[in-house]
Amino acid sequence: MATFKIGKMLMRSLFGKPATLMYPVKPAKITDSTRGHMTIDIDKCVFCSLCAKKCPTNALTVDRKARTWEIQRMRCIQCNACAVACNKDALQMAPEYTAPNTEKVVDLFQGPPKEEKPKAEKVEKAAEAPAVEAAAETAAEAAPQAEA
């Protein structure tokens, strides 16, 4: 009996369609719900590292001081937890799959340099504040004298 089952399965496999796709040769069908790979809009990123904290596989590394965002592609399981945690919508799940590779791929993204306000402006604003307060006090003293 077992011989007939094996023969039937063998004939079906020889003359039927293959059960799987020939993926690199024929691309897979991509739907709206396909989770391919993570992408980042580095200009929107504020380097808060919420995405790295939410990643269950620790595939993300965020360095706030150096303003870098790093992902280890072979570690990422495309769970989308980091994109959900991102409050600036800097992370999205692209529908295309990551290119096959035999080596571990680490993508490093460098953010734009942080814009710092010049210290001279802070000193000028601090100097202006007492002058404004003094003018307000003078106006308050002049108001009761005008009423008398």
C-alpha angles and dihedrals in degrees: 000000000000090000091060092050092051092045091050092050091046093052092047091051094047098049104025134078117282115263094227136044122253089240106191091041097041114033117232120251111263118211131182091263095051113124107210115156140324120264128188133206096213092193091063095045116105093188094238091147094223088130092055091050092051095046107107093203098042090238093144129073122185122189110194096189096048091036093228131144118198132186128189102214096199091055096048113098095191093241092146093224092127093052091050091050094050108102094192096052090237093138125066135170110240116211094226118092122241112263112262113259137171095212130066109263121210116187116201121195121193117209125217115274115272113258109234123195114238113256091229090070091054091052092048091050090049090051092049094053097067090046091054091047091049091051090050091051091050090050091049091051092048094051096065091046091053091053093052 
